[in-house]
Every structure is written in structure tokens, then in C-alpha cells.
């Protein structure tokens, strides 16, 4: 449905009717998102156990993302308060920049790193 068609459809509605339509759409979307999340959790669990899932159009795969964090207490114990304050107020990139500039020992920084993995369910289109 084009934006023009949507505007035509709702132009004659009162504010109360617009609100009712908006609430209906919002509630529908929330219900669909909850169902999608529940289905996704079950599919992810199945994929993690070694099962495979695919349809005519899609193959379900798990995409793994990694995020590196530095625990603030260990970082401060290793590099001191000033470096912890400077790095913690910015982010991981700032800590790595300090190591790259020679202000922090890169090897000690690597030893402090905590890598967190997350898995996202991805629908991979099958080639046609």
C-alpha cells in the first residue's frame, strides 16, 4: 500500500477513529513481535543443538557476534585510576587507542579483554 493510499484511507477519519486504528495496529504488531520472538527462541535452541531448518525460500542460520569488554575493576587495578576513568568514559575503542599510542601495554589489555558472544537468528535466502 502506497503512502498516498494510506492517506486517502485515513483522511476522513476522526481523531478518535485514528487513535483506535493506531492502537489496533500497535497491539497487533506487539502480538506479532512477541510470537516472532518466541518462535525465534525455539528455532535458535534447535539450531544450537545441531538441528537444521529451512523452507523453500529460507535457511535458518545462527550469526554469532562478539563484543569485547574490559572489566572496570581489573582494568583499574592494572592500569590505574586515570586510565580507567579515561577509557571507561569513552569505550573499548578508546582503550585500544591508548594501547596503540603506547600509553597502555597492549598485551596486558588483551589479557583483560572479555569477549561476549551473542547469537542472532538469520533467515538466509536460498539461491534461486
ZIKA-V160339 format. One record per residue. RES is the residue in one letter. PHI is phi in degrees with one decimal (999 if undefined). BURIAL is # if it has 16 or more other C-alpha atoms within 10 Angstrom, else .. Layout:
res->RES phi->PHI burial->BURIAL
res->RES phi->PHI burial->BURIAL
//
This chain:
res->X phi->999 burial->.
res->X phi->-79.8 burial->.
res->X phi->-61.0 burial->.
res->X phi->-62.9 burial->.
res->X phi->-63.8 burial->.
res->X phi->-64.7 burial->.
res->X phi->-61.0 burial->.
res->X phi->-61.6 burial->.
res->X phi->-67.6 burial->.
res->X phi->-103.9 burial->.
res->X phi->-57.7 burial->.
res->X phi->-86.7 burial->.
res->X phi->-83.5 burial->.
res->X phi->-75.8 burial->.
res->X phi->-61.3 burial->.
res->X phi->-63.9 burial->.
res->X phi->-65.8 burial->.
res->X phi->-61.9 burial->.
res->X phi->-63.1 burial->.
res->X phi->-61.3 burial->.
res->X phi->-64.3 burial->.
res->X phi->-60.3 burial->.
res->X phi->-62.3 burial->.
res->X phi->-61.7 burial->.
res->X phi->-63.5 burial->.
res->X phi->-60.8 burial->.
res->X phi->-63.6 burial->.
res->X phi->-63.3 burial->.
res->X phi->-63.0 burial->.
res->X phi->-62.2 burial->.
res->X phi->-64.7 burial->.
res->X phi->-65.4 burial->.
res->X phi->-65.0 burial->.
res->X phi->-63.4 burial->.
res->X phi->-65.1 burial->.
res->X phi->-59.0 burial->.
res->X phi->-64.2 burial->.
res->X phi->-65.5 burial->.
res->X phi->-63.2 burial->.
res->X phi->-60.5 burial->#
res->X phi->-63.7 burial->.
res->X phi->-66.9 burial->.
res->X phi->-66.9 burial->#
res->X phi->-59.5 burial->#
res->X phi->-61.7 burial->.
res->X phi->-65.0 burial->.
res->X phi->-65.3 burial->#
res->X phi->-64.5 burial->.
res->X phi->-86.1 burial->.
res->X phi->101.6 burial->.
res->X phi->-76.6 burial->.
res->X phi->-124.4 burial->.
res->X phi->-139.4 burial->.
res->X phi->-157.7 burial->.
res->X phi->-117.9 burial->.
res->X phi->-62.7 burial->.
res->X phi->-102.6 burial->.
res->X phi->-130.4 burial->.
res->X phi->-121.5 burial->.
res->X phi->-83.9 burial->#
res->X phi->-135.0 burial->#
res->X phi->-99.4 burial->#
res->X phi->-100.6 burial->.
res->X phi->-100.8 burial->.
res->X phi->-114.6 burial->.
res->X phi->-120.5 burial->.
res->X phi->-128.0 burial->.
res->X phi->-97.9 burial->.
res->X phi->-126.5 burial->.
res->X phi->-120.4 burial->#
res->X phi->-58.1 burial->.
res->X phi->-60.4 burial->.
res->X phi->-66.2 burial->.
res->X phi->-70.8 burial->.
res->X phi->-60.7 burial->#
res->X phi->-63.7 burial->#
res->X phi->-61.6 burial->.
res->X phi->-82.9 burial->#
res->X phi->-111.1 burial->.
res->X phi->97.3 burial->.
res->X phi->-63.6 burial->.
res->X phi->-62.7 burial->.
res->X phi->-65.7 burial->#
res->X phi->-63.8 burial->#
res->X phi->-64.7 burial->.
res->X phi->-64.9 burial->.
res->X phi->-72.7 burial->#
res->X phi->-69.7 burial->#
res->X phi->-79.8 burial->.
res->X phi->-104.2 burial->.
res->X phi->178.7 burial->.
res->X phi->-55.6 burial->#
res->X phi->-62.2 burial->.
res->X phi->-66.9 burial->.
res->X phi->-61.6 burial->#
res->X phi->-68.4 burial->#
res->X phi->-66.7 burial->.
res->X phi->-63.0 burial->#
res->X phi->-66.4 burial->#
res->X phi->-64.8 burial->.
res->X phi->-82.2 burial->.
res->X phi->90.7 burial->.
res->X phi->-77.4 burial->.
res->X phi->-127.0 burial->#
res->X phi->-76.6 burial->.
res->X phi->-59.4 burial->#
res->X phi->-66.9 burial->.
res->X phi->-63.9 burial->.
res->X phi->-63.2 burial->#
res->X phi->-61.7 burial->.
res->X phi->-66.1 burial->.
res->X phi->-78.5 burial->#
res->X phi->-59.9 burial->#
res->X phi->-118.4 burial->.
res->X phi->-97.8 burial->.
res->X phi->-107.1 burial->.
res->X phi->-105.2 burial->.
res->X phi->-125.8 burial->.
res->X phi->-119.4 burial->.
res->X phi->-119.4 burial->.
res->X phi->-77.8 burial->.
res->X phi->-123.9 burial->.
res->X phi->-92.0 burial->#
res->X phi->-94.2 burial->.
res->X phi->-61.9 burial->.
res->X phi->-81.6 burial->.
res->X phi->-67.5 burial->.
res->X phi->-91.1 burial->.
//
